[in-house]
Amino acid sequence: MTRARAPWLAARLCVWLLLGACGGAPGDTLPSSPEGPLGLVLPAGYSLLPEPEDNRMTPEGVELGRWLFHAPQLSGNGRVSCATCHLQPHAFAAPEALSTQGVSGRPLARHAPTLINLAWADGLFWDGGARNLESLSLAPLTHPDEMGQTDLEGMLATLAADTSAVRRFERAFGPGAPTLGHLLRALAQYQRTLVSARSRYDAWRRGEPGGSLTAHERRGLDVVRQRCAPCHEGELFTDNAFHNNGLDARFGEGEDVSRGRGRVTLREEDAGRYKTPTLRNVAVSAPYMHDGRIATLEDVLRHYRHGVTPSSTLDTALRRAGSGVGLALDDEETAAVLAFLQTLTDEAFLTDTSVGPR
């Protein structure tokens, strides 16, 4: 651990004491109405939204989390919020490869990922460095290149001096001054509501009036299910696991961010493995990969067809019989996949004012 990294890593570790039992995996689930809990539309086949027992979702908690997500006063300079790098029109991702919108103005080490269907995620960040949504937000909050908050007590004191903020916290968690634990729980509640399941594909999947896919798009779905499903499976279009998809031949050492999942586990077999992103809203969340190195979906498919780099940890799904690597897709299959991916764009998710700033 370097001296420069120690302050924000130490702050990140203290979240376990603040949150207590929240560190476990999601437990009980909310009963669902036909539209899901809190009026959310869930993917086909899902009727329950996971939530931990000690952070039950409430309208007041979600509303507080939404306000905090868009609140620049949480940052060290009072000008950067979570929403600065997670823009709703881009599926809550950043439209640039390595954002420079943080407090320091320096490029981030990784691309700001989408925030989609995180209630079902197991391990968060590109390398799984956060176990759950309750611990997720502390790292960007305190990172010197992101929100740069070095004085958490001062931040809470500022919130406590704001009568409007205090009312928001009290409505969500009862009487008392704002606490870091309540702040992180509220952000987690809000992020659990970022459910994307209203695309044209979803309308077709649920048999809704007007929901249809063309034969070409259906062909693309078939190819995704046959060739891409080992990683992009099911209605979430991700296995929420970690894979080496052939971007590099060499990786960093120790806790270097270029080591991928290996940075967290410190195991050689995890070097170069990164979280599988969902394909939902993939047409609007460019650029792609953990460092945003690929600009377009066409280039992504080109990578999987012709650009996969062999390495000792390359995922088995990208190893062909013999010495070949990559996916054996012809031009027609590639065009069909690209057409299908457009059907996963959820315009309501990208424009819904109920999840925006207020």
C-alpha positions as CSV (number, residue, x, y, z in Angstrom):
1,M,0.0,0.0,0.0
2,T,1.5,3.4,-1.0
3,R,1.3,6.4,1.2
4,A,-0.9,8.2,-1.4
5,R,-3.5,5.5,-1.4
6,A,-3.7,4.9,2.4
7,P,-6.2,7.7,3.4
8,W,-9.0,6.7,1.0
9,L,-8.4,3.0,1.5
10,A,-8.6,3.4,5.2
11,A,-11.8,5.4,4.9
12,R,-13.2,2.6,2.7
13,L,-12.4,0.0,5.3
14,C,-14.3,1.8,8.1
15,V,-17.6,1.3,6.3
16,W,-17.7,-2.3,7.6
17,L,-17.9,-0.9,11.2
18,L,-20.5,1.6,10.3
19,L,-22.8,-0.8,8.5
20,G,-22.5,-3.8,10.7
21,A,-24.4,-6.7,9.4
22,C,-24.9,-5.1,6.0
23,G,-21.8,-6.7,4.8
24,G,-23.5,-10.0,3.9
25,A,-25.1,-11.0,0.6
26,P,-28.6,-9.8,-0.2
27,G,-31.1,-11.8,1.9
28,D,-34.9,-11.4,1.9
29,T,-36.8,-9.9,-0.9
30,L,-39.8,-7.6,-1.2
31,P,-43.2,-9.0,-2.1
32,S,-43.9,-7.8,-5.7
33,S,-46.9,-6.2,-7.2
34,P,-47.5,-6.9,-10.9
35,E,-45.2,-4.0,-11.6
36,G,-42.7,-5.0,-8.9
37,P,-41.8,-3.3,-5.6
38,L,-42.1,0.5,-5.5
39,G,-43.8,0.4,-8.9
40,L,-40.7,-0.9,-10.6
41,V,-41.0,-3.0,-13.9
42,L,-38.8,-6.0,-13.5
43,P,-37.3,-8.2,-16.2
44,A,-39.4,-11.1,-17.5
45,G,-39.4,-14.0,-15.0
46,Y,-38.5,-11.8,-12.0
47,S,-41.0,-10.8,-9.4
48,L,-38.7,-10.0,-6.4
49,L,-36.1,-7.4,-6.0
50,P,-33.3,-8.5,-3.6
51,E,-32.5,-6.3,-0.6
52,P,-30.6,-6.9,2.6
53,E,-32.6,-7.5,5.7
54,D,-31.1,-4.5,7.5
55,N,-31.6,-2.0,4.7
56,R,-35.2,-2.5,3.6
57,M,-36.2,-0.2,0.8
58,T,-38.7,2.6,1.5
59,P,-39.9,5.4,-0.7
60,E,-38.3,7.9,1.8
61,G,-35.0,6.0,1.7
62,V,-34.9,5.9,-2.1
63,E,-35.8,9.6,-2.3
64,L,-33.0,10.4,0.0
65,G,-30.6,8.3,-2.0
66,R,-31.6,10.0,-5.2
67,W,-31.0,13.4,-3.7
68,L,-27.6,12.3,-2.4
69,F,-26.6,10.8,-5.8
70,H,-27.1,14.2,-7.4
71,A,-25.6,16.2,-4.4
72,P,-22.3,17.9,-5.3
73,Q,-21.9,19.0,-1.6
74,L,-20.8,15.5,-0.8
75,S,-17.5,16.0,-2.7
76,G,-14.3,17.6,-1.5
77,N,-14.7,20.7,-3.7
78,G,-18.5,20.9,-3.6
79,R,-18.8,20.5,-7.4
80,V,-18.8,16.8,-8.1
81,S,-21.7,14.3,-7.5
82,C,-22.1,10.7,-8.3
83,A,-24.2,11.8,-11.3
84,T,-21.2,13.7,-12.7
85,C,-19.7,10.5,-14.0
86,H,-22.9,8.4,-14.1
87,L,-25.1,10.1,-16.6
88,Q,-28.7,8.8,-17.1
89,P,-28.8,9.3,-20.9
90,H,-25.7,7.1,-21.1
91,A,-27.3,4.4,-18.9
92,F,-25.7,5.9,-15.9
93,A,-22.2,5.5,-17.4
94,A,-19.7,8.1,-18.6
95,P,-19.5,9.0,-22.4
96,E,-15.7,9.3,-22.2
97,A,-13.2,6.4,-21.8
98,L,-11.5,7.7,-18.7
99,S,-13.4,10.6,-17.1
100,T,-11.6,13.7,-16.1
101,Q,-14.7,15.2,-14.4
102,G,-13.6,14.3,-10.8
103,V,-12.2,16.6,-8.2
104,S,-8.5,16.3,-9.3
105,G,-9.2,16.6,-13.1
106,R,-6.9,13.6,-13.7
107,P,-8.1,10.8,-15.9
108,L,-9.6,7.9,-13.9
109,A,-7.9,4.5,-14.0
110,R,-11.1,2.9,-15.3
111,H,-14.2,3.7,-17.3
112,A,-17.2,4.7,-15.2
113,P,-19.5,1.7,-15.7
114,T,-23.3,1.6,-16.2
115,L,-25.5,1.3,-13.1
116,I,-28.1,-1.2,-14.3
117,N,-29.9,-3.9,-12.4
118,L,-27.4,-3.7,-9.6
119,A,-29.9,-5.3,-7.1
120,W,-29.0,-8.7,-8.6
121,A,-25.2,-8.1,-8.8
122,D,-22.8,-10.1,-6.8
123,G,-19.6,-8.2,-6.4
124,L,-19.3,-4.6,-7.7
125,F,-16.8,-2.4,-9.6
126,W,-14.9,-3.9,-12.6
127,D,-12.9,-6.1,-10.2
128,G,-15.5,-6.9,-7.6
129,G,-13.8,-4.7,-5.0
130,A,-17.1,-3.9,-3.3
131,R,-19.2,-6.7,-1.9
132,N,-22.5,-5.0,-2.0
133,L,-24.3,-1.7,-2.7
134,E,-24.0,-0.6,1.0
135,S,-20.2,-0.5,0.6
136,L,-20.1,0.6,-3.0
137,S,-20.3,4.4,-2.7
138,L,-17.6,5.0,-0.1
139,A,-14.7,4.4,-2.5
140,P,-15.7,7.0,-5.1
141,L,-16.8,9.3,-2.4
142,T,-13.3,9.3,-0.9
143,H,-11.1,8.6,-3.9
144,P,-8.8,11.6,-4.6
145,D,-9.5,11.5,-8.3
146,E,-13.3,11.1,-8.0
147,M,-15.3,12.9,-5.4
148,G,-12.2,13.6,-3.2
149,Q,-13.9,13.8,0.1
150,T,-11.1,13.7,2.8
151,D,-13.2,15.0,5.7
152,L,-16.2,12.8,6.2
153,E,-17.0,14.3,9.6
154,G,-17.0,17.8,8.1
155,M,-19.2,16.6,5.3
156,L,-21.7,15.2,7.8
157,A,-21.6,18.4,9.8
158,T,-22.4,20.4,6.7
159,L,-25.4,18.1,6.1
160,A,-26.5,18.5,9.7
161,A,-26.4,22.3,9.4
162,D,-28.8,22.0,6.4
163,T,-32.4,21.8,7.7
164,S,-33.7,20.5,4.4
165,A,-31.1,17.7,4.4
166,V,-31.8,16.8,8.0
167,R,-35.5,16.5,7.1
168,R,-34.7,14.2,4.3
169,F,-32.6,11.9,6.6
170,E,-35.2,12.0,9.3
171,R,-38.0,11.0,6.9
172,A,-35.9,8.0,5.8
173,F,-34.3,6.9,9.1
174,G,-36.0,8.7,11.9
175,P,-34.8,11.4,14.3
176,G,-31.1,12.2,14.6
177,A,-28.3,13.9,12.8
178,P,-27.2,12.5,9.4
179,T,-24.7,9.6,9.7
180,L,-22.4,8.0,7.2
181,G,-24.1,4.7,7.6
182,H,-27.5,6.2,6.7
183,L,-26.0,8.0,3.8
184,L,-24.5,4.8,2.3
185,R,-27.7,2.9,2.9
186,A,-29.8,5.5,1.2
187,L,-27.5,5.6,-1.8
188,A,-27.8,1.8,-2.0
189,Q,-31.6,1.9,-1.9
190,Y,-31.7,4.4,-4.7
191,Q,-29.3,2.4,-6.9
192,R,-31.4,-0.8,-6.4
193,T,-34.2,1.1,-8.1
194,L,-32.2,1.6,-11.3
195,V,-33.9,-1.3,-13.0
196,S,-33.9,-1.5,-16.8
197,A,-36.7,-3.8,-18.2
198,R,-38.8,-1.7,-20.5
199,S,-36.9,-2.1,-23.8
200,R,-38.5,-3.3,-27.0
201,Y,-37.0,-6.7,-26.3
202,D,-38.8,-6.7,-22.9
203,A,-42.1,-5.8,-24.5
204,W,-41.7,-8.7,-26.9
205,R,-40.5,-11.0,-24.1
206,R,-43.6,-10.3,-22.0
207,G,-45.9,-10.6,-25.0
208,E,-47.1,-7.0,-24.6
209,P,-49.2,-5.3,-27.4
210,G,-46.8,-3.8,-29.9
211,G,-43.9,-5.8,-28.7
212,S,-42.1,-7.5,-31.6
213,L,-38.7,-8.3,-33.0
214,T,-37.9,-8.6,-36.7
215,A,-36.6,-11.9,-38.1
216,H,-33.2,-10.3,-38.3
217,E,-33.3,-9.3,-34.6
218,R,-34.5,-12.7,-33.6
219,R,-31.5,-14.2,-35.4
220,G,-29.3,-11.9,-33.5
221,L,-30.8,-13.0,-30.2
222,D,-30.2,-16.6,-31.2
223,V,-26.6,-15.9,-31.9
224,V,-26.2,-14.1,-28.5
225,R,-27.8,-17.1,-26.7
226,Q,-25.5,-19.6,-28.6
227,R,-22.2,-17.7,-28.6
228,C,-22.3,-15.0,-26.0
229,A,-24.4,-16.7,-23.3
230,P,-21.5,-18.1,-21.3
231,C,-21.0,-14.5,-20.0
232,H,-24.1,-12.5,-21.2
233,E,-26.8,-14.9,-20.1
234,G,-30.4,-14.8,-19.0
235,E,-32.7,-11.8,-18.8
236,L,-30.0,-9.7,-17.1
237,F,-27.6,-10.3,-20.0
238,T,-24.7,-10.8,-17.6
239,D,-23.5,-13.7,-15.4
240,N,-22.2,-11.1,-12.9
241,A,-18.9,-13.0,-12.9
242,F,-15.4,-12.1,-14.0
243,H,-13.7,-13.1,-17.3
244,N,-10.6,-12.4,-19.3
245,N,-11.9,-11.5,-22.7
246,G,-8.6,-11.2,-24.5
247,L,-7.8,-7.5,-24.3
248,D,-4.2,-7.9,-23.1
249,A,-1.4,-10.4,-22.9
250,R,0.2,-9.0,-19.7
251,F,-1.2,-7.6,-16.5
252,G,-0.1,-5.6,-13.5
253,E,1.4,-6.9,-10.3
254,G,0.0,-6.8,-6.7
255,E,-2.8,-4.3,-6.3
256,D,-2.3,-2.5,-9.6
257,V,-5.6,-1.7,-11.2
258,S,-4.5,-3.3,-14.5
259,R,-4.5,-6.7,-12.8
260,G,-8.3,-6.8,-12.8
261,R,-10.0,-9.3,-10.5
262,G,-6.5,-10.4,-9.4
263,R,-6.0,-7.0,-7.7
264,V,-8.7,-8.1,-5.2
265,T,-8.0,-11.8,-4.8
266,L,-4.2,-11.7,-5.4
267,R,-4.5,-14.9,-7.3
268,E,-2.6,-15.4,-10.6
269,E,-5.6,-17.1,-12.2
270,D,-7.7,-14.0,-11.8
271,A,-5.3,-11.6,-13.6
272,G,-6.9,-9.8,-16.5
273,R,-10.5,-10.8,-15.4
274,Y,-13.1,-8.1,-15.2
275,K,-16.8,-8.0,-14.4
276,T,-19.2,-8.9,-17.2
277,P,-21.2,-5.8,-18.1
278,T,-24.8,-6.2,-19.0
279,L,-25.8,-5.9,-22.6
280,R,-28.8,-3.9,-21.6
281,N,-28.6,-0.3,-23.0
282,V,-25.3,-1.2,-24.6
283,A,-26.1,0.9,-27.7
284,V,-26.0,4.1,-25.6
285,S,-23.2,3.3,-23.1
286,A,-20.1,3.6,-25.3
287,P,-17.2,3.5,-25.0
288,Y,-16.7,-0.1,-24.0
289,M,-14.5,-2.4,-21.8
290,H,-13.1,-1.6,-18.3
291,D,-10.9,1.2,-19.6
292,G,-13.2,2.4,-22.4
293,R,-10.6,1.4,-25.1
294,I,-13.2,0.3,-27.7
295,A,-15.3,3.1,-29.2
296,T,-18.1,1.3,-31.0
297,L,-20.2,-1.8,-30.9
298,E,-18.9,-2.7,-34.4
299,D,-15.4,-2.5,-33.0
300,V,-16.4,-4.7,-30.0
301,L,-17.6,-7.4,-32.4
302,R,-14.5,-7.0,-34.5
303,H,-12.4,-7.6,-31.3
304,Y,-14.2,-10.8,-30.5
305,R,-13.9,-12.0,-34.1
306,H,-10.3,-11.0,-34.9
307,G,-8.7,-9.2,-32.0
308,V,-8.7,-11.5,-29.0
309,T,-5.2,-11.7,-27.4
310,P,-4.2,-15.1,-26.0
311,S,-3.0,-15.3,-22.4
312,S,-2.8,-17.8,-19.6
313,T,-6.1,-16.6,-18.1
314,L,-8.1,-16.1,-21.3
315,D,-11.6,-17.3,-20.8
316,T,-12.3,-20.8,-22.1
317,A,-15.3,-19.5,-24.1
318,L,-12.9,-17.7,-26.3
319,R,-10.6,-20.6,-26.9
320,R,-11.3,-22.5,-30.1
321,A,-10.3,-26.1,-30.9
322,G,-6.7,-26.1,-31.8
323,S,-4.8,-22.9,-31.4
324,G,-7.5,-20.4,-32.5
325,V,-9.0,-17.8,-30.2
326,G,-12.1,-15.6,-30.5
327,L,-15.7,-16.1,-31.6
328,A,-16.4,-17.7,-35.0
329,L,-19.0,-15.2,-36.2
330,D,-19.6,-14.6,-39.9
331,D,-20.7,-11.2,-41.3
332,E,-24.4,-12.1,-41.3
333,E,-24.3,-13.2,-37.7
334,T,-22.4,-10.1,-36.7
335,A,-24.9,-7.8,-38.4
336,A,-27.8,-9.7,-36.7
337,V,-26.2,-9.4,-33.2
338,L,-25.7,-5.6,-33.8
339,A,-29.4,-5.3,-34.8
340,F,-30.6,-7.3,-31.7
341,L,-28.5,-5.2,-29.3
342,Q,-30.4,-2.1,-30.4
343,T,-33.6,-3.7,-29.1
344,L,-32.2,-3.7,-25.6
345,T,-32.2,0.1,-25.4
346,D,-34.7,1.1,-22.6
347,E,-35.8,4.7,-23.5
348,A,-37.9,5.0,-20.3
349,F,-34.8,4.1,-18.2
350,L,-32.8,6.8,-20.0
351,T,-35.4,9.5,-19.6
352,D,-37.4,8.6,-16.5
353,T,-37.6,11.8,-14.4
354,S,-38.4,9.8,-11.3
355,V,-34.8,8.8,-11.0
356,G,-33.2,12.1,-12.0
357,P,-32.3,15.1,-9.8
358,R,-34.9,16.8,-7.6
